[in-house]
Every structure is written in C-alpha cells, then in structure tokens.
C-alpha cells in the first residue's frame, strides 16, 4: 500500500515540498533571490527538449497509425462529444474565476508587459505558420510546429506509414526524448525550489495566498462539475433514471483515476462500469480507449485557470475576447494534444506562447507547477467522464431508450 502511494504521488509530493520550501526560504531569507539560477536551469532544459519532443511525438503518432477504418458514426459522435464537454468545462471554470478571482496581489514581473494586438488574419497566420523553417524550431512557435508535425506525419502515412524507416525512426526518437524528459523532471523539485524562493523573496506573501487560492478553487470546481454536469450528461444520454445508474457505477472509476492520476489506468474500471450499465461493447471499446487520450474536461478547466492566474500575475485584464480565445485554446490543448507523449506540457507551453510570449521564462514554470498540482482532480474529471460520455454516444447509436431497454432486461 505504501509502495503504491509513493509510486502514484511520490514525485508530486517532492515537487510540492520544493515549492513549499522555496516559499519558506523566500520569506525568511533576504538573499533568496540568489537562488533564481536553480529555477532557470530547469526552465532552460525544458525549453531545449520540448521543441524536438513536440515535433517527433506528434509526427510519430500519426505516421505509425494503423490504417483501420473505424471512423464511423460512433467515432464521429465521440469526438464531437469530447469537444463539446471540454468547451462546457472551460466555460464553467471561466465563470468560476470571474466570480472568485484567483489573483489579488499586485506584481511587477521583470519580463515586461503584454501590449501587442493582432488582427484576425495576422492571428491565424502567426498561430499556425512561420515564414522561415528556422523560425519553426523555436519554443515561441509551438503551434506552427504542431501543424508542421501533423502534415509531416500524414506525409509519412501516404508513403507507407508504419512500414517506412522514417516512421520507425520517429517512434524510437520519441521514446528516447521522453526518457530524456524524465531525467530532467527529476530535477524539477530543486528547480521549483529556486524559482519560488526567488519569486516570494521578490514579490512577498501575496503570491503564496494567490497560489493557494487558485488550487482550492480548482479542486472545488472539479468536484462541483462532476456533481452537477455529469448527471446532466447522463440524463441527456440515457433518459429518466440515467443519473442514478451513473452514480451507482461512477465511484470506482473516479477513485482509480484520482488515486493513479492516469486515464489509461482507469480504462479497465470504466469498461466494467460501462458493461454493468448496459453500454454496448462496440461503443465502450471505442469511446473508453479514445477517451483516455482525448476526453479531457479537467484539463480544459485547468487551462483556463492557468491563463487566468497568469493574466492576474502580469496585471492584465482577462476580458471576454481573450476568454473566448482561451476557451478555444483550452479545448485544442486538452482534446488534441493530450493524446501525445508529453501532451500536458505541450498544452501548457502552447497557452504560454499564445498569451505570454514575452514572459515565457516566468509563465511556463507557473503553468507547469499548477498542472502537476491539480493533476489528481483533473484526471478524475477526465477519466470518470469517459464513462459518462458513453451514455451520450450510446443514445445516438442505439436510440434514446437504450438504457430503459437494458434496465427492463434486468427485471
């Protein structure tokens, strides 16, 4: 039992210990700002590895896909449902941070202010393309890099896919890079110690209060989202009595996902819950594995709260226009990027490069730390929601009364 707990939460505890001890050092030691290089080492290493990681992992995932024709009605409804629920989750979090602002302190960050504006055409061009190949290989061009990786991956598919040497090389290279990322993350607790010691020494106790407020709000909203919206989704998908059936089978997937912080590890529990509910096997076999990598309502909520926190940190107004863009990016980063190795970090970097291009060295570590600390409830919303999604997909595949038929069989 102790071994399992340490395996699941050991790194999170070490990272949290680094953050807390850094905050304490910043409070009690006037010279804590001298520890800033410890944090800079971590961010620099991450910035250097993230560009090849993003390109190779995405291109490899597409290039090595098996050419199986599974894109029918179930697949289409599933993906649309994932996007819609992620958007709803992002809107819910935006409403929450509008009512309960996560940042009350006033800060003067060293890397300048965000004062650039773009027209719609420039926004699209700069988000998805670069005029020169060299500019593509930069941490500040993460979305254009993703687009290039997707196109390259499909190019490999057209040339033979998994059978090509290029696809095999990309797969092997991706695995090597991910091992490199794992090595770097061992240094994360020390990096966060130096990073937060410097920030607290520079900006005082307001930062600690705002950080704690952000975490508390996320945990509360996550559980509220499950208690309010999951029954609504179940009722929509399964009709009368569906919410009750859903709650009868939800606990195990929710507990497994919260305890393991892994959507993939929750697939067996979700399969069991879906079977007990009466979800057809073809729907469960497509929705649940796909959901483990693409259904990320919790990640969409975390993307919004990260952006809100960083806007407050940099003294910027998180207005309606920016909120709409943030919701779109949250859905993209949670649904489209979460299925690739390192997808969470990629989504966080995408958020930072879009909204805080001049503050990356400060914004990215904050987003990364928040992402790790909210991982248990985020994974719970993601993975337990996979089971709930089967209700909606089943409705469109088997009809509105599918659950009533299943309940009648058990009588």
ABEGO torsion letter per residue (X at the ends): XAAAAAAAAAAAAAAAAAAAAAAAAAAABAAAAAAAAAAAAAAAAAAAAAAAAAAAAAAAAAAABBBBBABBAAAAAAAAAAAAAAAAAAAAAAAAAAABBABABBBBBAAEBBABBBBAAAAAAAAABBABAAAABBAAAAAAAAAAAAAAAAAAAAAGEAABAAAAAAAAAAAAAAAAAAAAAAAAAAAAAAAAAAAAAAAEAAAAAAAAAAAAAAAAAAAAAAAAAAAAAAAAAAEBGAAAAAAAAAAAAAAAAAAAGBAAAAAAAAAAAAAAAGBBAAAAAAAAAAAAAABBAAAAAAAAAAAAAAAAAAGBBBBAAAAAAAAAAAAAAAAAAAABBGAAAAAAAAAAAAABAAAAAAAAAAAAAAAAAAAAAAAAAAAAAAAAAAAAAAAAAAEAAAAAAAAAAAX
